[in-house]
Amino acid sequence: AAIVKLQGVDVVVSAMKRHVAVPAVRTNGCEVLAYLAREEAHQPLIATAEGIEAVVAVMQAAARDPTARQYACRILAYVSSNSARQAQIAAAGGIEALIGAMLAHPKKAALQHSAIAALSNLAASNPAIQARMNELGTGELAIAMMQKYATRPRVQQHCCSVISAVVSSEGVKAELNHALRRAVAAAMRAFPANPEVQSRGCEAFSSFTKKAGGEVEALDDGVAELVVQAMHGHPKKISLLLHGCQALANMTATDLGHQTRVMAHGAAEVVAAVMCAHGGEVELMSSACLFAGNLAYNPENQKVLLDLGFREMIQGLTETHGPQGDLRLNLRALKALGNLDHTEEARDESTASKAN
């Protein structure tokens, strides 16, 4: 854009900083940056020019100006796709500014949508940001958004990502945890054909089931069935399949009763189909091997897994990726093969020797 070539980003940001109290300057400045931020190549320029800090300052100053705040939320939604900029936004007070804008302007749908999209990006991978979002009540805000915009799949997918981040942090109360899980389940049931809703829902369930006792609560809420249905419905969506395998592995990690409940929904069959179709996806195969290894320790599951060809598929992975391949994949594959070949008599002897 001509504005960028003429170093217009610096000029606009400078004006916003100097005249943040002037409504026309801050609104028009945010409008220009929102237009530029649509292009990925422009986003680093905005961050380098301290545009993020200027945008957050506008959100703080424009408490009664929903138009300026709407543009500001849109800017943060665009620039928050990068992990370094996510940290920059958080350091500038962007999380608080986004939540404040949402609470102050509940009837401004465009603002709400941009703000939750930005929070969804911020929730991606930074534990400190995830903890801060939990402290600020972002989980409760996500539930309210999902109820208010129940027919908007994009809102549902962003809220699922936010919920996944909140659950990943420590200190989530049991009642909130239950409400968050039910909200994700409702979104997945409402939009079974939407791959993003299903993928981010599976991601959230992966986070839920990592927690101690989370697998029991998830099974009671029908999560296993939802995950298997999502994997069946979207067999080419790698992110969905990965999160789905992770959730299934978490739910089958320790308890034989849990394994029986998961198997009843066709989990072994869907994971077998995933392994057959996506053998080159290392992280996905690693999670599939973990799931298979969990199930294979139970003699009742061994025949099912062997009939589905798990031994041959896992053996093929070890040959394809070799000893110099991904360490975690190799370890999980070897464990799964060992459990598949472990007879009930040998397992009894092993248990006895450990007890002695």
C-alpha positions in Angstrom: 0.0 0.0 0.0 1.1 3.6 -0.7 0.7 4.4 3.0 3.3 1.8 3.9 5.8 3.0 1.2 5.6 6.5 2.6 6.2 5.3 6.1 2.6 6.1 6.9 2.4 3.5 9.7 4.9 5.4 11.8 3.1 8.7 11.1 -0.3 7.3 12.1 1.0 5.6 15.2 2.8 8.8 16.2 -0.4 10.8 15.8 -2.4 8.3 17.8 0.1 8.6 20.7 0.2 12.3 20.7 -3.5 12.9 20.4 -5.0 9.8 22.1 -7.6 12.1 23.8 -8.9 13.4 20.4 -11.7 11.1 19.3 -11.3 11.8 15.5 -7.5 11.1 15.6 -7.8 7.8 17.6 -10.8 6.5 15.6 -9.4 7.4 12.2 -5.9 6.1 13.2 -7.3 2.8 14.3 -9.4 2.6 11.1 -6.2 3.0 9.0 -4.3 0.5 11.0 -7.1 -2.0 10.8 -7.1 -1.7 7.0 -3.4 -2.2 6.9 -3.3 -5.1 9.4 -5.4 -7.3 7.1 -2.2 -7.9 5.1 0.2 -10.2 7.0 3.2 -8.3 5.6 2.0 -5.1 7.3 1.5 -6.6 10.8 5.3 -6.6 11.8 5.5 -3.0 10.7 2.6 -2.1 13.1 4.3 -3.9 15.9 7.7 -2.4 15.3 6.3 1.1 15.2 4.7 0.5 18.7 1.3 0.4 17.1 0.2 -2.3 19.5 0.9 -0.1 22.5 -0.9 2.8 20.7 -3.9 0.7 20.0 -4.2 -0.5 23.6 -3.8 3.1 24.8 -6.8 4.0 22.5 -8.9 1.2 24.0 -8.1 2.5 27.5 -8.8 6.1 26.6 -11.9 5.6 24.5 -14.1 4.0 27.2 -17.3 5.4 25.6 -16.2 5.1 22.0 -17.3 1.8 20.6 -16.2 2.6 17.0 -12.6 3.3 18.0 -12.6 0.2 20.2 -14.1 -1.9 17.4 -11.3 -1.0 15.0 -8.8 -1.6 17.8 -10.1 -5.1 18.5 -9.9 -5.9 14.8 -6.3 -4.8 14.7 -5.4 -7.0 17.7 -7.2 -9.9 16.1 -5.0 -9.5 13.0 -1.6 -8.9 14.7 -2.0 -11.5 17.4 -1.4 -14.4 15.0 2.3 -14.3 15.9 3.7 -15.6 19.2 6.1 -12.6 19.8 3.3 -10.1 19.1 1.0 -12.1 21.5 3.5 -11.4 24.3 3.8 -7.8 23.2 0.0 -7.4 23.4 -0.2 -9.0 26.8 2.6 -6.8 28.1 0.8 -3.7 26.9 -2.3 -4.6 28.8 -4.1 -5.9 25.7 -5.9 -8.8 27.4 -7.5 -6.5 29.9 -8.3 -4.0 27.2 -10.1 -6.6 25.1 -12.1 -7.9 28.0 -13.0 -4.4 29.1 -14.2 -3.5 25.6 -16.4 -6.7 25.5 -17.9 -6.0 28.9 -18.5 -2.3 28.1 -20.2 -2.9 24.7 -22.2 -6.1 24.9 -24.5 -5.1 22.0 -21.7 -4.4 19.5 -21.5 -7.7 17.7 -18.6 -6.7 15.4 -16.6 -5.6 18.4 -17.4 -8.8 20.3 -16.4 -11.0 17.3 -13.1 -9.2 16.8 -12.3 -9.3 20.5 -13.0 -13.0 21.0 -10.9 -13.7 17.8 -8.0 -11.8 19.3 -8.3 -13.6 22.6 -8.4 -16.9 20.8 -5.1 -16.1 19.1 -3.6 -14.9 22.4 -4.7 -18.2 24.1 -2.6 -20.3 21.7 0.5 -21.4 23.6 1.8 -19.0 26.2 1.2 -20.4 29.7 1.5 -16.9 31.4 -1.1 -15.5 29.0 -3.4 -18.5 29.6 -3.1 -18.0 33.4 -3.8 -14.3 33.1 -6.9 -15.0 31.0 -8.2 -17.4 33.6 -7.6 -14.8 36.4 -9.6 -12.2 34.4 -12.6 -14.5 34.0 -12.2 -15.2 30.3 -13.8 -18.6 30.7 -17.0 -17.2 31.9 -16.9 -14.6 29.2 -16.5 -17.3 26.6 -19.5 -19.2 27.9 -21.7 -16.1 27.7 -20.5 -15.5 24.1 -21.3 -19.0 23.1 -24.8 -18.7 24.5 -25.4 -15.3 23.0 -24.1 -16.2 19.5 -25.2 -19.8 19.4 -25.8 -19.7 15.7 -22.3 -18.3 14.8 -19.8 -21.1 14.2 -16.9 -18.7 14.0 -17.6 -17.4 17.5 -18.0 -20.9 18.7 -14.6 -22.0 17.4 -12.8 -19.0 18.9 -14.5 -19.6 22.2 -13.5 -23.2 22.2 -9.8 -22.1 21.8 -10.2 -19.7 24.7 -11.7 -22.4 26.8 -8.9 -24.8 25.9 -6.4 -22.1 27.2 -8.3 -21.4 30.4 -8.5 -25.1 31.2 -4.8 -25.5 30.6 -4.0 -23.1 33.4 -4.1 -24.0 37.1 -6.8 -23.1 39.6 -9.9 -23.6 37.5 -12.8 -24.3 39.9 -14.8 -27.5 39.4 -18.1 -25.8 38.7 -16.5 -23.6 36.0 -14.7 -26.6 34.6 -17.9 -28.4 34.2 -19.7 -25.4 32.6 -16.8 -24.9 30.1 -16.8 -28.6 29.1 -20.6 -28.5 28.5 -20.3 -25.4 26.4 -17.7 -27.0 24.2 -19.8 -30.1 23.9 -22.9 -28.0 22.9 -20.8 -26.3 20.2 -19.7 -29.5 18.7 -23.2 -31.0 18.7 -24.5 -27.8 17.1 -22.0 -27.7 14.2 -20.9 -31.3 13.4 -20.1 -30.3 9.8 -17.8 -27.4 10.7 -14.2 -28.6 10.8 -12.9 -25.6 12.8 -15.5 -25.9 15.5 -14.8 -29.7 15.7 -11.1 -29.3 15.7 -11.0 -26.6 18.4 -13.6 -28.6 20.4 -11.3 -31.6 20.3 -8.4 -29.4 21.3 -10.4 -28.2 24.3 -11.3 -31.8 25.2 -7.6 -32.7 25.0 -6.9 -30.0 27.6 -9.8 -31.1 29.8 -8.7 -34.8 29.9 -5.1 -34.0 30.8 -6.2 -32.9 34.2 -6.4 -35.4 37.1 -10.0 -36.8 37.1 -10.8 -34.9 33.9 -11.1 -38.1 31.9 -13.9 -39.4 34.2 -15.9 -36.2 33.9 -15.3 -36.1 30.1 -16.6 -39.6 29.7 -19.7 -38.8 31.8 -20.4 -35.9 29.5 -20.2 -38.0 26.3 -16.9 -36.5 25.2 -15.6 -39.8 23.8 -18.5 -40.1 21.4 -18.2 -36.5 20.3 -14.5 -36.9 19.6 -14.9 -40.1 17.6 -17.8 -38.6 15.6 -15.6 -35.5 14.8 -12.7 -37.8 13.6 -15.1 -39.8 11.5 -16.7 -36.7 10.0 -13.4 -34.9 9.2 -10.9 -37.6 8.2 -8.5 -35.1 6.4 -8.4 -32.4 9.1 -5.0 -33.1 10.7 -5.3 -30.7 13.6 -8.6 -32.2 14.5 -7.3 -35.8 14.3 -4.3 -34.9 16.4 -6.3 -33.3 19.2 -8.8 -36.2 18.9 -6.1 -38.9 19.3 -4.7 -36.9 22.3 -8.0 -36.7 24.0 -8.7 -40.5 23.4 -5.2 -41.3 24.7 -5.8 -39.2 27.8 -9.2 -40.9 28.5 -7.6 -44.4 28.2 -4.4 -43.8 30.1 -5.1 -45.7 33.3 -8.5 -47.2 33.9 -9.7 -50.4 32.1 -13.3 -49.3 32.6 -12.6 -46.0 30.8 -11.0 -48.0 28.0 -14.2 -50.1 27.6 -16.4 -47.0 27.4 -14.1 -45.4 24.8 -13.9 -48.6 22.8 -17.7 -48.8 22.7 -17.9 -45.7 20.6 -15.6 -47.1 17.9 -12.4 -45.3 19.0 -10.1 -48.1 17.9 -11.6 -48.2 14.5 -11.4 -44.5 13.9 -7.7 -44.4 15.1 -6.9 -47.3 12.8 -8.3 -45.4 9.9 -6.3 -42.3 10.9 -3.1 -44.4 11.0 -3.8 -46.0 7.6 -4.4 -42.6 6.0 -1.8 -40.4 7.6 1.3 -42.4 8.3 3.6 -39.5 7.4 2.2 -37.2 10.1 4.7 -37.8 12.9 3.0 -36.0 15.8 -0.3 -37.5 14.8 1.1 -41.0 14.6 2.8 -40.5 18.0 -0.5 -39.8 19.6 -2.2 -42.7 17.8 0.6 -45.1 19.1 0.1 -43.7 22.6 -3.6 -44.5 22.4 -2.9 -48.0 21.0 -0.3 -48.7 23.7 -2.8 -47.8 26.4 -5.5 -50.1 25.0 -3.1 -53.0 24.3 -2.2 -53.5 27.9 -5.7 -54.8 28.4 -6.0 -58.4 27.1 -9.7 -57.8 26.2 -8.6 -55.1 23.8 -5.7 -56.9 22.2 -7.7 -59.0 19.8 -9.7 -56.0 18.5 -6.4 -54.1 17.9 -4.7 -57.0 16.2 -7.8 -57.6 14.0 -7.7 -54.0 13.0 -4.1 -54.3 11.9 -2.5 -52.1 14.6 0.6 -54.3 14.9 1.4 -54.1 11.2 0.7 -50.4 11.1 2.9 -49.6 14.1 5.7 -51.9 12.9 5.5 -50.1 9.6 6.0 -46.7 11.4 9.1 -48.0 13.1 10.5 -49.1 9.8 9.5 -45.9 7.9 10.8 -43.4 10.4 13.7 -45.5 11.6 15.7 -45.3 14.8 16.9 -41.8 13.8 13.4 -40.5 13.6 11.2 -38.8 16.1 12.2 -40.1 19.6 8.7 -39.9 21.1 7.1 -41.6 18.2 9.6 -44.5 18.4 9.2 -44.9 22.1 5.4 -44.9 21.9 5.5 -47.3 19.0 7.8 -49.7 20.8 5.7 -49.6 23.9 2.5 -50.3 21.9 4.2 -53.3 20.1 5.4 -54.6 23.4 1.9 -54.4 25.0 0.4 -56.0 21.9 2.8 -59.0 22.2 2.5 -59.2 26.0 0.4 -62.3 26.8 -2.0 -62.4 29.8 0.2 -65.0 31.5 3.4 -62.9 31.1 1.5 -59.9 32.3 0.4 -61.7 35.5 4.0 -62.8 36.1 5.2 -59.2 35.6 2.6 -57.9 38.0 3.6 -60.6 40.6 7.3 -59.7 40.3 6.6 -56.0 40.7 4.5 -56.7 43.8 7.3 -58.8 45.3 
